[in-house]
Amino acid sequence: MKPPKYLAPALGKGLEIIELLANELEPLIPAQIAKKLNRSTSEIYRILLILNNRHYIKKMAGTGGFMLENKLLSFGTKNSSGQNFVNSAVHVMKELTNQTQRPCYTSILADNQAMIVAKTDSNTGYEITIKPGFTDSVIDANSGPAIFSSADIVMQTILLNLMKETNNEAELKSFMEKVDGVSQNGYSVQKFKSVGISAPIVHASNQAAALSMIIFPDSNPDCSIEELTKRVKKAALQFQASG
C-alpha cells in the first residue's frame, strides 16, 4: 500500500492532540500528552503553543496542563443552529402551546451557554418575558441538564472542564445528578417560583438542545404536571423526527 501523496505532519499531530484532550477530564501537561501519543515532548511542544495561541486549547493556571478551549464547541453550534432548526422548533412549540395553553421555549448550546432561540406564548395572558438570544450558563439554566444530556461525549467533556473552573464540587455534583435524571427519565422538572419541564432534543443536526415548558403557580391547573411532562417529551421526540 502506497503512503498518501500529500502529508501534513504538523496538522496530523495537532489533530491527535485535540482528539486526545477531547477525551480527558483533567488537564494534561506536555510530557503526559507526549507519552499518550507516543511522541517526544519536543516534537509536540511547538504545536501545543500554536493551538494555544489560536484558542483551540488553553493552558491551565497553576498546573501547566492543557485542556480543550470552547472554540471547537462554538463551531458546532454555528453550523447547526440555522433557520431550519428554529422553524422546526416554532412549529412543534406552537402545537404544544395550543394543546396545553402553556408557554414554551427551545434553547441550544451556544459556546458554553444555554441560549434561547425560539419561544411561544399562550393566549391566556401567560408569557415568557425573556426573548430569543437570552443566554444563561448551562449549569444554572432550567434547560441545562436536558441540553447537556443531548450533547455528544466530546461536548460534554468540554462543558465539564469549563464548569470546573467556575463551580465548586457540590454544584457540579448537583448538576450531574439532574443530568442522570434526564438520562433515566427523558426529562427534568425544576421547581422555583414556577415549574420548568425540559426534555432533550437529539436532532439530526447534532445540535445540543432542549424543549422546555413553563408552568406558572397561578395558572389554571387543568392538567397535571405528570401529563404536561408526557406532552413535552412527546413534542421533543416529534422535533427529533423532524430532523
Secondary structure, DSSP 8 states (H G I E B T S, - for coil): ----SS--HHHHHHHHHHHHHHT-SS-B-HHHHHHHHT--HHHHHHHHHHHHHTTSEEE-TTT--EEE-THHHHHHHHHH-SHHHHHHHHHHHHHHHHHH---EEEEEEETTEEEEEEEE--TTS----S-TT-EEETTTSTTHHHHHHHS-HHHHHHHHHHHHHHS-HHHHHHHHHHHHHHHHHS-EEEESSSEEEEEEEE-TT--EEEEEEEE-TTS---S-HHHHHHHHHHHHHHHHHH-
